[in-house]
């Protein structure tokens, strides 16, 4: 079913309290992320009832609406335009019934009908344990979401989400440049188009060379500072002239500390700026605040943060290599098994700084292919549910609509529409992800490392970004084997252990 982005955006705006209630609008590959002034005015039930909304993650004043790849870009653009129009026009009463008809007769975020008739008459069917209908699953999912919201509203997790918000807007550029870097590598290895490869290398590497500036800009914006000041201080990290500066008796290198140093520099700049603005009179504020902010933060960055962040970044790379070379199978099992809960909570984006650091150091991140196995377990588990619950047409419709996105690594539709409300299939899907991660990690122990040149996609969509120490061919083979392992184990674990008792499925009339 195709959705009108303009109509979807208008409905979402009405259900989130209107233009006056929206404080921020961003998006990643699949989610529209909204900051709201008053969470109480957001109609959570109405949002979940929209067929276009595949899932909702609440965290106080931040709402994440899972819309899926492609559509999220269109809806975000329409949503931002609707907010601008609404603010120019002033407060208006929302149209009656806005968003209600869109979700009438459907299960929250699934598109399935509320009633699921059993094609077999009750008197001719053998006794069986009743299984949840799509409507009952939606109710369970709502309860789970409310419980998670209460348990996860901690300062630490809120801080992690804010750090993630710094990096999420960078994902499209990371994906585009990563794919170009992969294509360029293939051309160089094959000896093709030697006149074009230098240009491709420049295009693919330009963003990564200046990513610190973008991180600093976004960090200052997210944490309440002036974005351009955050970018200015973070630019110190990648400026070639830092090679003439020595800190702790060690000569600095341009880019030392990478995105971690840029993030720390921008956070410091925000704190200094806020301190200055609270103490300087208006006449001096416009001159002294930016000067003091850049000077103090820049000096601390040069003589402290770059050195410290560089040490942390080196430790991350060394630890990742050691972990995979010595305990690869076990590490893959843990990472692949625990990633789905992070996606469920919306915390998976907090790993972006680690991925980016590894890409800066080694040219690829070895963690992303391991984590991507969680999606394979989810797909296998959903297929098992589809086979086992043949009588539940509503749930099977949900699985059919969400499965293509799941194969491309977008797991939220299957999480919120199928496995999480059912309970046990969520756990068995994690088992499948753990098995796939162990498969990829085992080959890392043998010396065949698999990495991704960029972050963002997973599942089948990750194949164009794969590389490794043995070349892209070996990386693709190992990663493909991991996906098949995740599918198979996720299916088997869910089919055998995903239900309290195997339901007796009546033969179709």
C-alpha positions, 0 to 999 in steps of 0.5 A: 500500500502506498502512502501519500507523504503530504497526507501522512505528514499532516496527520502526524503533525496533528497527532503530535500536538501541532507546529507549536509543540514541535521543537526539533525534526530529524530523521535517520534511515527508517525513523522520523525523530521528533522533539516535542515541548509537551509530551502529554499532547501527543496522541500515541495511540493515534500514531500507532494506529496509522498504517504508515507508522511501523513502530513508535519509540517514546522517550519523554520529549523525544518520539521516534516514528518508524516509517521505513526507508525511502518514505521517511525522507519524503515524510520528513520533508513534508513534515518540516514544510507543514511545521513552517506553514503552521507557524507562519499561519499561527495556531489553528484548530485541527480538522476534526477526525484528522488521523482517525480515519487513517487508522480506522479498522487497522491494527497499530502500525501493521495494516491488518484488520481488527477481526481475523476470521478462522476459515474452519468452523469451530465444531469441525476443528480439533481442540487447540490452544488459542493463539493471539490475534493481531489485535491482541498482539497490538494491545500487548505491544502497547503495554510493552512500550509503556513499560519500556518508557518508564524503565528507560527514562534515565539520565544516562540513556537520555544522554546516549540518545542525544549523542546518537542524535549527533551522528544520525544526520551523517548516515546518508553521507557515510553510506554514499561515500562508503559505496563510492569507496567500495566501487573505487577499490574494485576499480583499482584492484581490477586496473580499470578506468585509471583516469577516473579512480583518483576522482572517485577517491577524492569524492569518497574521502572528502567527507571522511576527511572533514567529518569532525567538523560536521560532528562538532556542528551537530553536537553544538546544535544538539546540546544547546550551543551555537552550531558554527562555533562547535564546528569551528572548534572541532575543525582544529582536530583535522587542521593540518597545522596541528602537526606543529603542536606538541602535547605531553611531549608528543607531536600531534597529528591532523585528525588525531582523536577523530570524531571522539575528539571532535565531539568532546571539543564541541561539548566543551565549546557549548559549556564555555559559550553558555558560561560566557553568555550568562555573565557578559553584558549584551554589548560585549557578548557579541564580541567576547563570547565567540572569541573566548569560546573558540580560544579556550575550547581550542587550546584545551582541544590541542593540549588535552582532548586530542591526545586523550581522544586519540588514546581512546580511539586507538584502544577501540581499534586495538580492542576490536581486533583483539576481540575478534582474533582471540574470541571471535565466535564468542564475541559474535554470539554476544553482539549478534544476540544482544543487538535486537534489544538495542534496536528495540530501545532505539539505542543502536545509533549510539554505536555510530561513534565506534563504527566511525572511529574504526572506519577512520582507522582501518577503512572499515568497521568489523562490528557492523557485519556481526551486529547485522546478524540480529536482523537475520535471526529476526527474519528467520523467526518471522518466517517460523511464526508465519508457518506455525500460525497458518490460521492467523491471517492478520498476523501473516499479512503483517509478516508478508508486508514487513518481511522485505524490509527485514531482508534489507536490514530494517527490523523495526516492523517485524519487532513491533508487529510480530516478535516483541508482542508475541514474546518468545519469538523475540527471544528465539530471534535473538538466538538466531542473531547470536548464531549468525554472529558466532559464524562470522566471528569464527571466521575472524578467528581464522583470519578472515575479517569482514568489515563494512566501509560505511554504516547504515544499512544491513541485511542484503543492503550491506553487500555493496559495502563489504570488504575485509583483510582478504578482499571483498570476495571472501567478505561477501562469502563469510557474510552471506554464510552468516545470514543463512545461519541466522535465518536457519537458526532463527527459524528452527529456534522459533518453530521449536521453542517460540510457543508455549505449546504447539497449536493444533492447526485446523485444516482449511475447509 
